[in-house]
Amino acid sequence: MKLFIDDANVDDIKRLFGLYPIDGVTTNPSILSKTGRNPVDVLKEIREIIGADSLLFAQALPLDAEGMIKDARAIVKLLGSNTIIKVPSVPEGFKAIRILKEEGIHTCGTVVYTPMQAYLAAKAGADYVAPYVNRIDNMGYDGIGIVKQIQDILTIHRMDTKVLAASFKNSQQVLELCAYGIGGSTCAPDVIEALVKNLAIDGAIDAFIHDFAKVAGEDKSMADLIG
Ligand code: E4P
């Protein structure tokens, strides 16, 4: 499963990218807006932090296919070929995805609330489809169940499109989809950190440090002892 940071805070991205095996960063207009900065400046800075080889997702804004395609071309020209254009999974979006595929521009069908939206975006040629787990839950439906159904549909129809599950509330949801074998998850920094936040883990590490210090001295490492 590919793991992405769903955020545009450059300090958080720098920190998490240095620590975790992260495949890239996903953004949307609301996430960019939270920074209070010029969205293009933020995206350029994120690209510098994560490097040319990591995936960066940025959304096309216009509501019509022609406008989406224009945005997509401009974004890829600015941020490089490893940039995935998020296109809403609606009829104008399907048209844009199809044309962008012919041009070799990678896309992600986003704003996915239903399995058939995902299927149509995939059929149009999207590289990824992004169902919104938590938002679907909040509508009274089973977000995790819908993501699994989308994964099943893509598998049954032997489509290359990957599921990029989004809108997570907690690490348990990520675990459940990871165990199911979905293609990718994109999570806010606090959800990524919660994947390994556990008092038992901290306690075990503290015990190792304490026990070693008894025979080696405070704050001594193996390298210190070996010399
Ligand atoms: C990703 O494609 C979505 O834009 C994002 O994950 C939505 O998350 P939210 O429901 O927390 O806003």
Boltz pocket constraint, residues with backbone or C-beta under 6 A from the ligand:
constraints:
  - pocket:
      binder: B
      contacts: [[A, 6], [A, 26], [A, 27], [A, 28], [A, 110], [A, 111], [A, 130], [A, 132], [A, 134], [A, 135], [A, 164], [A, 166], [A, 167], [A, 168], [A, 186]]
      max_distance: 6.0
